[in-house]
Amino acid sequence: MKESDLDILRAMERIAAFEAKLTELSQAGEIRGSLHLAVGQEALPVGTARAMRPGDGLTMTYRGHGYAVAMGIDLTAIFGEVLGREEGLCRGRGGKMHLFDLEKGLYGANGIVGGGVPTALGWRGRAWF
């Protein structure tokens, strides 16, 4: 395997391990409500993150943990947000479905089908219509 292939595999394994820990926390009652995982879909966020250029932004569906991990967002901040804690990306107020990091270009998830379209169209004050 080429080094980049190994990097891709490691990134996918990191997402799988992150979601396995979320499952553990959920089963222990640490995470309230439903948990929307993307087990077996780890290649999608890794490929997306690798294709992004500086200045690109991303909005996603409610299965967004892997995208946040693949984009290199601090795992402690992601866990904090999922668990509703102050050290979370949005001080624990966004929750597990609404991960947001302006610096990294992650503009949140949405539980509504097509709900991310307005965000994608208008992020950073740009519009493509």
N, CA, C and O atoms as a Tinker XYZ file with bonds, in Angstrom:
   516  protein
     1  N      0.826000   -1.186000    0.000000    73     2
     2  CA     0.000000    0.000000    0.000000    64     1     3
     3  C      0.871000    1.250000    0.000000    63     2     4     5
     4  O      1.927000    1.291000    0.631000    81     3
     5  N      0.413000    2.257000   -0.712000    73     3     6
     6  CA     1.105000    3.534000   -0.675000    64     5     7
     7  C      0.836000    4.206000    0.662000    63     6     8     9
     8  O     -0.141000    3.894000    1.342000    81     7
     9  N      1.722000    5.141000    1.034000    73     7    10
    10  CA     1.545000    5.847000    2.307000    64     9    11
    11  C      0.189000    6.535000    2.370000    63    10    12    13
    12  O     -0.451000    6.519000    3.421000    81    11
    13  N     -0.264000    7.134000    1.288000    73    11    14
    14  CA    -1.559000    7.817000    1.302000    64    13    15
    15  C     -2.697000    6.811000    1.509000    63    14    16    17
    16  O     -3.710000    7.135000    2.130000    81    15
    17  N     -2.531000    5.616000    0.996000    73    15    18
    18  CA    -3.535000    4.577000    1.232000    64    17    19
    19  C     -3.612000    4.234000    2.714000    63    18    20    21
    20  O     -4.700000    4.044000    3.259000    81    19
    21  N     -2.466000    4.156000    3.356000    73    19    22
    22  CA    -2.439000    3.877000    4.794000    64    21    23
    23  C     -3.059000    5.025000    5.581000    63    22    24    25
    24  O     -3.764000    4.793000    6.562000    81    23
    25  N     -2.804000    6.255000    5.163000    73    23    26
    26  CA    -3.412000    7.411000    5.823000    64    25    27
    27  C     -4.929000    7.361000    5.726000    63    26    28    29
    28  O     -5.632000    7.658000    6.692000    81    27
    29  N     -5.421000    6.987000    4.568000    73    27    30
    30  CA    -6.870000    6.885000    4.363000    64    29    31
    31  C     -7.449000    5.787000    5.251000    63    30    32    33
    32  O     -8.480000    5.985000    5.894000    81    31
    33  N     -6.795000    4.642000    5.286000    73    31    34
    34  CA    -7.244000    3.537000    6.127000    64    33    35
    35  C     -7.238000    3.940000    7.608000    63    34    36    37
    36  O     -8.184000    3.645000    8.339000    81    35
    37  N     -6.174000    4.610000    8.041000    73    35    38
    38  CA    -6.104000    5.051000    9.443000    64    37    39
    39  C     -7.220000    6.043000    9.766000    63    38    40    41
    40  O     -7.808000    5.987000   10.846000    81    39
    41  N     -7.509000    6.940000    8.840000    73    39    42
    42  CA    -8.590000    7.909000    9.054000    64    41    43
    43  C     -9.934000    7.190000    9.176000    63    42    44    45
    44  O    -10.764000    7.557000   10.008000    81    43
    45  N    -10.144000    6.176000    8.356000    73    43    46
    46  CA   -11.388000    5.402000    8.432000    64    45    47
    47  C    -11.465000    4.631000    9.753000    63    46    48    49
    48  O    -12.529000    4.549000   10.366000    81    47
    49  N    -10.340000    4.070000   10.186000    73    47    50
    50  CA   -10.311000    3.345000   11.459000    64    49    51
    51  C    -10.576000    4.290000   12.635000    63    50    52    53
    52  O    -11.228000    3.911000   13.608000    81    51
    53  N    -10.071000    5.513000   12.537000    73    51    54
    54  CA   -10.295000    6.495000   13.599000    64    53    55
    55  C    -11.787000    6.815000   13.736000    63    54    56    57
    56  O    -12.305000    6.923000   14.847000    81    55
    57  N    -12.460000    6.964000   12.616000    73    55    58
    58  CA   -13.904000    7.222000   12.643000    64    57    59
    59  C    -14.638000    6.020000   13.238000    63    58    60    61
    60  O    -15.529000    6.187000   14.070000    81    59
    61  N    -14.268000    4.820000   12.816000    73    59    62
    62  CA   -14.922000    3.610000   13.338000    64    61    63
    63  C    -14.724000    3.501000   14.850000    63    62    64    65
    64  O    -15.657000    3.148000   15.572000    81    63
    65  N    -13.523000    3.801000   15.329000    73    63    66
    66  CA   -13.252000    3.744000   16.767000    64    65    67
    67  C    -14.041000    4.828000   17.509000    63    66    68    69
    68  O    -14.551000    4.588000   18.603000    81    67
    69  N    -14.138000    6.002000   16.920000    73    67    70
    70  CA   -14.899000    7.095000   17.526000    64    69    71
    71  C    -16.364000    6.692000   17.675000    63    70    72    73
    72  O    -16.955000    6.884000   18.738000    81    71
    73  N    -16.947000    6.136000   16.622000    73    71    74
    74  CA   -18.351000    5.746000   16.685000    64    73    75
    75  C    -18.568000    4.543000   17.599000    63    74    76    77
    76  O    -19.634000    4.411000   18.201000    81    75
    77  N    -17.578000    3.673000   17.708000    73    75    78
    78  CA   -17.684000    2.557000   18.659000    64    77    79
    79  C    -17.730000    3.106000   20.089000    63    78    80    81
    80  O    -18.472000    2.595000   20.927000    81    79
    81  N    -16.942000    4.141000   20.366000    73    79    82
    82  CA   -16.963000    4.765000   21.693000    64    81    83
    83  C    -18.312000    5.454000   21.929000    63    82    84    85
    84  O    -18.840000    5.409000   23.040000    81    83
    85  N    -18.873000    6.088000   20.897000    73    83    86
    86  CA   -20.202000    6.688000   21.036000    64    85    87
    87  C    -21.238000    5.623000   21.386000    63    86    88    89
    88  O    -22.116000    5.861000   22.215000    81    87
    89  N    -21.142000    4.462000   20.765000    73    87    90
    90  CA   -22.061000    3.361000   21.053000    64    89    91
    91  C    -21.943000    2.951000   22.513000    63    90    92    93
    92  O    -22.949000    2.764000   23.198000    81    91
    93  N    -20.709000    2.814000   22.983000    73    91    94
    94  CA   -20.449000    2.473000   24.379000    64    93    95
    95  C    -21.086000    3.492000   25.329000    63    94    96    97
    96  O    -21.763000    3.125000   26.290000    81    95
    97  N    -20.857000    4.770000   25.043000    73    95    98
    98  CA   -21.401000    5.840000   25.882000    64    97    99
    99  C    -22.926000    5.847000   25.857000    63    98   100   101
   100  O    -23.570000    6.098000   26.875000    81    99
   101  N    -23.487000    5.574000   24.705000    73    99   102
   102  CA   -24.945000    5.536000   24.580000    64   101   103
   103  C    -25.528000    4.384000   25.391000    63   102   104   105
   104  O    -26.521000    4.552000   26.098000    81   103
   105  N    -24.902000    3.212000   25.282000    73   103   106
   106  CA   -25.380000    2.046000   26.024000    64   105   107
   107  C    -25.229000    2.222000   27.529000    63   106   108   109
   108  O    -25.951000    1.599000   28.308000    81   107
   109  N    -24.285000    3.077000   27.938000    73   107   110
   110  CA   -24.077000    3.354000   29.361000    64   109   111
   111  C    -25.004000    4.467000   29.860000    63   110   112   113
   112  O    -24.973000    4.831000   31.035000    81   111
   113  N    -25.820000    4.995000   28.963000    73   111   114
   114  CA   -26.759000    6.040000   29.347000    64   113   115
   115  C    -26.172000    7.435000   29.398000    63   114   116   117
   116  O    -26.806000    8.359000   29.907000    81   115
   117  N    -24.960000    7.595000   28.871000    73   115   118
   118  CA   -24.285000    8.904000   28.882000    64   117   119
   119  C    -24.794000    9.837000   27.777000    63   118   120   121
   120  O    -24.663000   11.056000   27.883000    81   119
   121  N    -25.367000    9.267000   26.731000    73   119   122
   122  CA   -25.876000   10.061000   25.608000    64   121   123
   123  C    -27.385000    9.937000   25.605000    63   122   124   125
   124  O    -27.928000    8.834000   25.556000    81   123
   125  N    -28.055000   11.067000   25.656000    73   123   126
   126  CA   -29.519000   11.058000   25.659000    64   125   127
   127  C    -30.057000   11.001000   24.234000    63   126   128   129
   128  O    -29.440000   11.522000   23.305000    81   127
   129  N    -31.191000   10.375000   24.076000    73   127   130
   130  CA   -31.864000   10.335000   22.782000    64   129   131
   131  C    -31.235000    9.346000   21.823000    63   130   132   133
   132  O    -30.363000    8.555000   22.184000    81   131
   133  N    -31.703000    9.417000   20.598000    73   131   134
   134  CA   -31.217000    8.475000   19.584000    64   133   135
   135  C    -29.816000    8.854000   19.124000    63   134   136   137
   136  O    -29.389000   10.002000   19.239000    81   135
   137  N    -29.126000    7.867000   18.609000    73   135   138
   138  CA   -27.764000    8.054000   18.124000    64   137   139
   139  C    -27.719000    7.563000   16.686000    63   138   140   141
   140  O    -27.999000    6.395000   16.415000    81   139
   141  N    -27.371000    8.441000   15.776000    73   139   142
   142  CA   -27.349000    8.107000   14.350000    64   141   143
   143  C    -25.911000    7.897000   13.899000    63   142   144   145
   144  O    -25.178000    8.853000   13.644000    81   143
   145  N    -25.522000    6.641000   13.807000    73   143   146
   146  CA   -24.163000    6.292000   13.418000    64   145   147
   147  C    -24.095000    6.010000   11.922000    63   146   148   149
   148  O    -25.112000    5.843000   11.250000    81   147
   149  N    -22.872000    5.962000   11.429000    73   147   150
   150  CA   -22.660000    5.690000   10.007000    64   149   151
   151  C    -21.668000    4.539000    9.849000    63   150   152   153
   152  O    -20.747000    4.609000    9.034000    81   151
   153  N    -21.863000    3.496000   10.626000    73   151   154
   154  CA   -20.982000    2.333000   10.588000    64   153   155
   155  C    -20.959000    1.759000    9.171000    63   154   156   157
   156  O    -22.006000    1.521000    8.570000    81   155
   157  N    -19.766000    1.545000    8.654000    73   155   158
   158  CA   -19.603000    1.021000    7.302000    64   157   159
   159  C    -19.553000    2.103000    6.233000    63   158   160   161
   160  O    -19.364000    1.803000    5.054000    81   159
   161  N    -19.720000    3.354000    6.633000    73   159   162
   162  CA   -19.706000    4.462000    5.674000    64   161   163
   163  C    -18.503000    5.384000    5.901000    63   162   164   165
   164  O    -18.525000    6.541000    5.481000    81   163
   165  N    -17.474000    4.889000    6.548000    73   163   166
   166  CA   -16.332000    5.705000    6.927000    64   165   167
   167  C    -15.589000    6.307000    5.728000    63   166   168   169
   168  O    -14.970000    7.364000    5.855000    81   167
   169  N    -15.644000    5.654000    4.583000    73   167   170
   170  CA   -14.932000    6.162000    3.406000    64   169   171
   171  C    -15.528000    7.472000    2.892000    63   170   172   173
   172  O    -14.814000    8.292000    2.316000    81   171
   173  N    -16.819000    7.670000    3.094000    73   171   174
   174  CA   -17.465000    8.891000    2.594000    64   173   175
   175  C    -16.896000   10.151000    3.238000    63   174   176   177
   176  O    -16.479000   11.053000    2.512000    81   175
   177  N    -16.861000   10.254000    4.563000    73   175   178
   178  CA   -16.290000   11.467000    5.142000    64   177   179
   179  C    -14.788000   11.621000    4.877000    63   178   180   181
   180  O    -14.300000   12.738000    4.705000    81   179
   181  N    -14.066000   10.512000    4.844000    73   179   182
   182  CA   -12.628000   10.603000    4.586000    64   181   183
   183  C    -12.387000   11.120000    3.165000    63   182   184   185
   184  O    -11.559000   12.009000    2.965000    81   183
   185  N    -13.090000   10.579000    2.194000    73   183   186
   186  CA   -12.944000   11.052000    0.812000    64   185   187
   187  C    -13.366000   12.497000    0.651000    63   186   188   189
   188  O    -12.722000   13.266000   -0.062000    81   187
   189  N    -14.452000   12.865000    1.317000    73   187   190
   190  CA   -14.931000   14.248000    1.244000    64   189   191
   191  C    -13.904000   15.201000    1.832000    63   190   192   193
   192  O    -13.582000   16.221000    1.222000    81   191
   193  N    -13.387000   14.877000    3.013000    73   191   194
   194  CA   -12.406000   15.748000    3.667000    64   193   195
   195  C    -11.147000   15.893000    2.824000    63   194   196   197
   196  O    -10.565000   16.976000    2.760000    81   195
   197  N    -10.722000   14.814000    2.180000    73   195   198
   198  CA    -9.520000   14.867000    1.351000    64   197   199
   199  C     -9.735000   15.687000    0.080000    63   198   200   201
   200  O     -8.784000   16.252000   -0.461000    81   199
   201  N    -10.971000   15.753000   -0.396000    73   199   202
   202  CA   -11.264000   16.511000   -1.619000    64   201   203
   203  C    -11.466000   18.002000   -1.350000    63   202   204   205
   204  O    -11.429000   18.807000   -2.280000    81   203
   205  N    -11.678000   18.374000   -0.091000    73   203   206
   206  CA   -11.926000   19.780000    0.233000    64   205   207
   207  C    -10.656000   20.612000    0.063000    63   206   208   209
   208  O     -9.547000   20.164000    0.351000    81   207
   209  N    -10.862000   21.837000   -0.417000    73   207   210
   210  CA    -9.764000   22.789000   -0.582000    64   209   211
   211  C     -9.892000   23.875000    0.484000    63   210   212   213
   212  O    -10.954000   24.024000    1.089000    81   211
   213  N     -8.833000   24.627000    0.718000    73   211   214
   214  CA    -8.934000   25.736000    1.680000    64   213   215
   215  C    -10.092000   26.663000    1.278000    63   214   216   217
   216  O    -10.233000   27.033000    0.113000    81   215
   217  N    -10.902000   27.022000    2.256000    73   215   218
   218  CA   -12.043000   27.889000    1.990000    64   217   219
   219  C    -13.331000   27.152000    1.692000    63   218   220   221
   220  O    -14.397000   27.766000    1.657000    81   219
   221  N    -13.256000   25.825000    1.472000    73   219   222
   222  CA   -14.467000   25.042000    1.249000    64   221   223
   223  C    -15.211000   24.866000    2.570000    63   222   224   225
   224  O    -14.613000   24.893000    3.645000    81   223
   225  N    -16.514000   24.686000    2.470000    73   223   226
   226  CA   -17.326000   24.417000    3.646000    64   225   227
   227  C    -18.140000   23.153000    3.427000    63   226   228   229
   228  O    -18.294000   22.681000    2.301000    81   227
   229  N    -18.657000   22.613000    4.527000    73   227   230
   230  CA   -19.405000   21.371000    4.453000    64   229   231
   231  C    -20.603000   21.414000    5.393000    63   230   232   233
   232  O    -20.479000   21.788000    6.559000    81   231
   233  N    -21.745000   21.031000    4.880000    73   231   234
   234  CA   -22.905000   20.762000    5.704000    64   233   235
   235  C    -23.257000   19.305000    5.445000    63   234   236   237
   236  O    -22.940000   18.770000    4.382000    81   235
   237  N    -23.903000   18.665000    6.398000    73   235   238
   238  CA   -24.089000   17.225000    6.283000    64   237   239
   239  C    -25.438000   16.811000    6.853000    63   238   240   241
   240  O    -26.186000   17.636000    7.379000    81   239
   241  N    -25.731000   15.541000    6.742000    73   239   242
   242  CA   -26.953000   15.001000    7.317000    64   241   243
   243  C    -26.729000   14.724000    8.792000    63   242   244   245
   244  O    -25.686000   15.079000    9.341000    81   243
   245  N    -27.678000   14.108000    9.422000    73   243   246
   246  CA   -27.596000   13.823000   10.853000    64   245   247
   247  C    -26.585000   12.742000   11.191000    63   246   248   249
   248  O    -26.341000   12.491000   12.371000    81   247
   249  N    -26.000000   12.108000   10.221000    73   247   250
   250  CA   -24.950000   11.111000   10.477000    64   249   251
   251  C    -23.593000   11.768000   10.240000    63   250   252   253
   252  O    -22.838000   11.338000    9.368000    81   251
   253  N    -23.288000   12.790000   10.999000    73   251   254
   254  CA   -22.145000   13.634000   10.688000    64   253   255
   255  C    -20.900000   13.475000   11.520000    63   254   256   257
   256  O    -19.910000   14.160000   11.266000    81   255
   257  N    -20.908000   12.593000   12.512000    73   255   258
   258  CA   -19.734000   12.474000   13.376000    64   257   259
   259  C    -18.469000   12.198000   12.580000    63   258   260   261
   260  O    -17.426000   12.799000   12.839000    81   259
   261  N    -18.555000   11.298000   11.617000    73   259   262
   262  CA   -17.385000   10.912000   10.831000    64   261   263
   263  C    -16.802000   12.072000   10.042000    63   262   264   265
   264  O    -15.586000   12.155000    9.869000    81   263
   265  N    -17.650000   12.965000    9.564000    73   263   266
   266  CA   -17.161000   14.133000    8.824000    64   265   267
   267  C    -16.359000   15.041000    9.742000    63   266   268   269
   268  O    -15.300000   15.538000    9.358000    81   267
   269  N    -16.854000   15.256000   10.944000    73   267   270
   270  CA   -16.134000   16.087000   11.907000    64   269   271
   271  C    -14.776000   15.468000   12.233000    63   270   272   273
   272  O    -13.770000   16.175000   12.296000    81   271
   273  N    -14.746000   14.166000   12.439000    73   271   274
   274  CA   -13.487000   13.477000   12.734000    64   273   275
   275  C    -12.548000   13.560000   11.532000    63   274   276   277
   276  O    -11.367000   13.868000   11.692000    81   275
   277  N    -13.057000   13.289000   10.337000    73   275   278
   278  CA   -12.225000   13.301000    9.130000    64   277   279
   279  C    -11.668000   14.688000    8.825000    63   278   280   281
   280  O    -10.600000   14.809000    8.225000    81   279
   281  N    -12.382000   15.729000    9.232000    73   279   282
   282  CA   -11.921000   17.097000    8.984000    64   281   283
   283  C    -10.882000   17.550000    9.999000    63   282   284   285
   284  O    -10.389000   18.676000    9.929000    81   283
   285  N    -10.552000   16.675000   10.939000    73   283   286
   286  CA    -9.500000   16.986000   11.898000    64   285   287
   287  C     -9.961000   17.827000   13.071000    63   286   288   289
   288  O     -9.145000   18.459000   13.742000    81   287
   289  N    -11.246000   17.841000   13.320000    73   287   290
   290  CA   -11.759000   18.581000   14.466000    64   289   291
   291  C    -11.389000   17.830000   15.739000    63   290   292   293
   292  O    -11.427000   16.601000   15.789000    81   291
   293  N    -11.034000   18.588000   16.756000    73   291   294
   294  CA   -10.574000   18.031000   18.021000    64   293   295
   295  C    -11.599000   17.032000   18.586000    63   294   296   297
   296  O    -12.770000   17.367000   18.762000    81   295
   297  N    -11.146000   15.820000   18.864000    73   295   298
   298  CA   -12.048000   14.776000   19.353000    64   297   299
   299  C    -12.657000   15.111000   20.709000    63   298   300   301
   300  O    -13.813000   14.779000   20.971000    81   299
   301  N    -11.887000   15.765000   21.568000    73   299   302
   302  CA   -12.428000   16.153000   22.872000    64   301   303
   303  C    -13.596000   17.112000   22.683000    63   302   304   305
   304  O    -14.601000   17.010000   23.386000    81   303
   305  N    -13.472000   18.039000   21.744000    73   303   306
   306  CA   -14.543000   18.998000   21.471000    64   305   307
   307  C    -15.764000   18.313000   20.874000    63   306   308   309
   308  O    -16.896000   18.684000   21.186000    81   307
   309  N    -15.545000   17.314000   20.015000    73   307   310
   310  CA   -16.685000   16.581000   19.441000    64   309   311
   311  C    -17.391000   15.783000   20.533000    63   310   312   313
   312  O    -18.614000   15.845000   20.661000    81   311
   313  N    -16.616000   15.032000   21.323000    73   311   314
   314  CA   -17.216000   14.277000   22.429000    64   313   315
   315  C    -17.954000   15.216000   23.377000    63   314   316   317
   316  O    -19.061000   14.911000   23.821000    81   315
   317  N    -17.344000   16.355000   23.688000    73   315   318
   318  CA   -17.976000   17.322000   24.577000    64   317   319
   319  C    -19.320000   17.786000   24.050000    63   318   320   321
   320  O    -20.280000   17.922000   24.808000    81   319
   321  N    -19.385000   18.028000   22.759000    73   319   322
   322  CA   -20.653000   18.476000   22.165000    64   321   323
   323  C    -21.694000   17.370000   22.207000    63   322   324   325
   324  O    -22.846000   17.613000   22.569000    81   323
   325  N    -21.302000   16.167000   21.841000    73   323   326
   326  CA   -22.220000   15.027000   21.851000    64   325   327
   327  C    -22.773000   14.786000   23.259000    63   326   328   329
   328  O    -23.937000   14.423000   23.426000    81   327
   329  N    -21.930000   14.992000   24.255000    73   327   330
   330  CA   -22.327000   14.753000   25.643000    64   329   331
   331  C    -22.971000   15.978000   26.294000    63   330   332   333
   332  O    -23.363000   15.927000   27.459000    81   331
   333  N    -23.080000   17.073000   25.549000    73   331   334
   334  CA   -23.719000   18.279000   26.072000    64   333   335
   335  C    -22.890000   19.005000   27.112000    63   334   336   337
   336  O    -23.434000   19.583000   28.053000    81   335
   337  N    -21.583000   18.978000   26.948000    73   335   338
   338  CA   -20.688000   19.588000   27.932000    64   337   339
   339  C    -20.100000   20.902000   27.439000    63   338   340   341
   340  O    -20.036000   21.168000   26.238000    81   339
   341  N    -19.684000   21.694000   28.375000    73   339   342
   342  CA   -19.146000   23.034000   28.105000    64   341   343
   343  C    -17.953000   23.007000   27.150000    63   342   344   345
   344  O    -17.774000   23.944000   26.371000    81   343
   345  N    -17.132000   21.952000   27.192000    73   343   346
   346  CA   -15.952000   21.879000   26.333000    64   345   347
   347  C    -16.294000   21.461000   24.896000    63   346   348   349
   348  O    -15.399000   21.269000   24.073000    81   347
   349  N    -17.571000   21.325000   24.605000    73   347   350
   350  CA   -18.013000   20.960000   23.260000    64   349   351
   351  C    -17.820000   22.079000   22.248000    63   350   352   353
   352  O    -17.561000   23.225000   22.612000    81   351
   353  N    -17.948000   21.736000   20.989000    73   351   354
   354  CA   -17.775000   22.697000   19.893000    64   353   355
   355  C    -18.655000   23.935000   20.052000    63   354   356   357
   356  O    -18.227000   25.050000   19.750000    81   355
   357  N    -19.861000   23.739000   20.520000    73   355   358
   358  CA   -20.821000   24.842000   20.719000    64   357   359
   359  C    -21.217000   24.931000   22.189000    63   358   360   361
   360  O    -22.352000   25.262000   22.531000    81   359
   361  N    -20.237000   24.622000   23.053000    73   359   362
   362  CA   -20.447000   24.638000   24.505000    64   361   363
   363  C    -21.556000   23.684000   24.935000    63   362   364   365
   364  O    -22.236000   23.908000   25.936000    81   363
   365  N    -21.726000   22.612000   24.156000    73   363   366
   366  CA   -22.687000   21.572000   24.501000    64   365   367
   367  C    -24.113000   21.886000   24.121000    63   366   368   369
   368  O    -25.018000   21.125000   24.464000    81   367
   369  N    -24.341000   22.977000   23.428000    73   367   370
   370  CA   -25.708000   23.396000   23.118000    64   369   371
   371  C    -26.235000   22.845000   21.791000    63   370   372   373
   372  O    -27.448000   22.753000   21.601000    81   371
   373  N    -25.351000   22.485000   20.887000    73   371   374
   374  CA   -25.784000   21.986000   19.582000    64   373   375
   375  C    -26.154000   20.514000   19.616000    63   374   376   377
   376  O    -27.071000   20.073000   18.923000    81   375
   377  N    -25.434000   19.766000   20.426000    73   375   378
   378  CA   -25.711000   18.350000   20.556000    64   377   379
   379  C    -25.098000   17.508000   19.454000    63   378   380   381
   380  O    -24.328000   17.986000   18.621000    81   379
   381  N    -25.462000   16.260000   19.483000    73   379   382
   382  CA   -24.810000   15.278000   18.600000    64   381   383
   383  C    -25.139000   15.443000   17.125000    63   382   384   385
   384  O    -24.378000   14.991000   16.270000    81   383
   385  N    -26.242000   16.074000   16.819000    73   383   386
   386  CA   -26.622000   16.216000   15.411000    64   385   387
   387  C    -26.220000   17.553000   14.811000    63   386   388   389
   388  O    -26.380000   17.755000   13.607000    81   387
   389  N    -25.707000   18.464000   15.613000    73   387   390
   390  CA   -25.445000   19.804000   15.109000    64   389   391
   391  C    -24.008000   20.236000   15.363000    63   390   392   393
   392  O    -23.756000   21.303000   15.923000    81   391
   393  N    -23.081000   19.402000   14.950000    73   391   394
   394  CA   -21.666000   19.705000   15.096000    64   393   395
   395  C    -21.317000   20.866000   14.164000    63   394   396   397
   396  O    -21.693000   20.864000   12.991000    81   395
   397  N    -20.599000   21.854000   14.692000    73   395   398
   398  CA   -20.322000   23.075000   13.953000    64   397   399
   399  C    -18.941000   23.585000   14.329000    63   398   400   401
   400  O    -18.627000   23.710000   15.513000    81   399
   401  N    -18.116000   23.879000   13.335000    73   399   402
   402  CA   -16.799000   24.458000   13.578000    64   401   403
   403  C    -16.481000   25.401000   12.426000    63   402   404   405
   404  O    -16.056000   24.962000   11.357000    81   403
   405  N    -16.681000   26.674000   12.640000    73   403   406
   406  CA   -16.507000   27.683000   11.611000    64   405   407
   407  C    -15.092000   27.687000   11.054000    63   406   408   409
   408  O    -14.898000   27.790000    9.843000    81   407
   409  N    -14.090000   27.574000   11.945000    73   407   410
   410  CA   -12.689000   27.584000   11.512000    64   409   411
   411  C    -12.370000   26.471000   10.529000    63   410   412   413
   412  O    -11.642000   26.679000    9.559000    81   411
   413  N    -12.918000   25.289000   10.784000    73   411   414
   414  CA   -12.635000   24.123000    9.935000    64   413   415
   415  C    -13.574000   24.042000    8.722000    63   414   416   417
   416  O    -13.365000   23.211000    7.837000    81   415
   417  N    -14.593000   24.886000    8.675000    73   415   418
   418  CA   -15.530000   24.848000    7.548000    64   417   419
   419  C    -16.647000   23.841000    7.715000    63   418   420   421
   420  O    -17.273000   23.442000    6.733000    81   419
   421  N    -16.909000   23.423000    8.945000    73   419   422
   422  CA   -17.996000   22.476000    9.204000    64   421   423
   423  C    -19.211000   23.273000    9.671000    63   422   424   425
   424  O    -19.225000   23.807000   10.780000    81   423
   425  N    -20.219000   23.349000    8.824000    73   423   426
   426  CA   -21.364000   24.220000    9.070000    64   425   427
   427  C    -22.596000   23.482000    9.564000    63   426   428   429
   428  O    -23.724000   23.898000    9.300000    81   427
   429  N    -22.382000   22.403000   10.270000    73   427   430
   430  CA   -23.469000   21.739000   10.949000    64   429   431
   431  C    -24.169000   20.653000   10.162000    63   430   432   433
   432  O    -24.015000   20.509000    8.949000    81   431
   433  N    -24.941000   19.903000   10.911000    73   431   434
   434  CA   -25.749000   18.830000   10.342000    64   433   435
   435  C    -27.206000   19.221000   10.483000    63   434   436   437
   436  O    -27.542000   20.217000   11.123000    81   435
   437  N    -28.050000   18.433000    9.882000    73   435   438
   438  CA   -29.467000   18.724000    9.939000    64   437   439
   439  C    -30.231000   17.416000    9.897000    63   438   440   441
   440  O    -29.921000   16.536000    9.094000    81   439
   441  N    -31.228000   17.285000   10.756000    73   439   442
   442  CA   -32.046000   16.077000   10.804000    64   441   443
   443  C    -33.216000   16.121000    9.837000    63   442   444   445
   444  O    -33.988000   15.166000    9.755000    81   443
   445  N    -33.356000   17.209000    9.110000    73   443   446
   446  CA   -34.458000   17.360000    8.162000    64   445   447
   447  C    -33.935000   17.070000    6.758000    63   446   448   449
   448  O    -32.917000   17.632000    6.352000    81   447
   449  N    -34.609000   16.208000    6.019000    73   447   450
   450  CA   -34.176000   15.872000    4.660000    64   449   451
   451  C    -34.099000   17.165000    3.841000    63   450   452   453
   452  O    -35.088000   17.886000    3.717000    81   451
   453  N    -32.946000   17.445000    3.298000    73   451   454
   454  CA   -32.745000   18.654000    2.499000    64   453   455
   455  C    -32.547000   19.903000    3.336000    63   454   456   457
   456  O    -32.410000   20.997000    2.789000    81   455
   457  N    -32.530000   19.761000    4.654000    73   455   458
   458  CA   -32.425000   20.919000    5.536000    64   457   459
   459  C    -31.095000   21.649000    5.456000    63   458   460   461
   460  O    -31.010000   22.814000    5.842000    81   459
   461  N    -30.066000   20.994000    4.969000    73   459   462
   462  CA   -28.760000   21.640000    4.862000    64   461   463
   463  C    -28.599000   22.478000    3.612000    63   462   464   465
   464  O    -27.617000   23.208000    3.480000    81   463
   465  N    -29.551000   22.387000    2.686000    73   463   466
   466  CA   -29.422000   23.117000    1.418000    64   465   467
   467  C    -29.329000   24.629000    1.635000    63   466   468   469
   468  O    -28.439000   25.255000    1.058000    81   467
   469  N    -30.206000   25.248000    2.439000    73   467   470
   470  CA   -30.068000   26.695000    2.643000    64   469   471
   471  C    -28.719000   27.077000    3.256000    63   470   472   473
   472  O    -28.144000   28.104000    2.899000    81   471
   473  N    -28.218000   26.257000    4.172000    73   471   474
   474  CA   -26.910000   26.520000    4.772000    64   473   475
   475  C    -25.829000   26.425000    3.716000    63   474   476   477
   476  O    -24.951000   27.284000    3.638000    81   475
   477  N    -25.891000   25.372000    2.894000    73   475   478
   478  CA   -24.880000   25.187000    1.849000    64   477   479
   479  C    -24.913000   26.334000    0.842000    63   478   480   481
   480  O    -23.867000   26.765000    0.356000    81   479
   481  N    -26.085000   26.816000    0.537000    73   479   482
   482  CA   -26.199000   27.908000   -0.427000    64   481   483
   483  C    -25.715000   29.238000    0.122000    63   482   484   485
   484  O    -25.200000   30.073000   -0.621000    81   483
   485  N    -25.878000   29.431000    1.406000    73   483   486
   486  CA   -25.577000   30.735000    1.951000    64   485   487
   487  C    -24.364000   30.833000    2.841000    63   486   488   489
   488  O    -24.109000   31.903000    3.394000    81   487
   489  N    -23.601000   29.766000    3.007000    73   487   490
   490  CA   -22.481000   29.821000    3.942000    64   489   491
   491  C    -21.495000   30.906000    3.537000    63   490   492   493
   492  O    -21.231000   31.139000    2.357000    81   491
   493  N    -20.972000   31.548000    4.548000    73   491   494
   494  CA   -20.026000   32.654000    4.406000    64   493   495
   495  C    -20.558000   33.770000    3.518000    63   494   496   497
   496  O    -19.787000   34.468000    2.859000    81   495
   497  N    -21.868000   33.935000    3.501000    73   495   498
   498  CA   -22.454000   35.043000    2.764000    64   497   499
   499  C    -22.474000   34.875000    1.259000    63   498   500   501
   500  O    -22.806000   35.813000    0.535000    81   499
   501  N    -22.126000   33.704000    0.782000    73   499   502
   502  CA   -22.120000   33.455000   -0.661000    64   501   503
   503  C    -23.432000   32.816000   -1.077000    63   502   504   505
   504  O    -24.072000   32.124000   -0.285000    81   503
   505  N    -23.821000   33.041000   -2.291000    73   503   506
   506  CA   -24.998000   32.366000   -2.842000    64   505   507
   507  C    -24.664000   31.977000   -4.278000    63   506   508   509
   508  O    -24.034000   32.743000   -5.007000    81   507
   509  N    -25.091000   30.776000   -4.680000    73   507   510
   510  CA   -24.774000   30.276000   -6.016000    64   509   511
   511  C    -26.027000   30.114000   -6.861000    63   510   512   513
   512  O    -26.133000   29.150000   -7.619000    81   511
   513  N    -26.954000   31.011000   -6.750000    73   511   514
   514  CA   -28.163000   30.914000   -7.565000    64   513   515
   515  C    -28.476000   32.255000   -8.169000    63   514   516
   516  O    -29.460000   32.390000   -8.895000    81   515
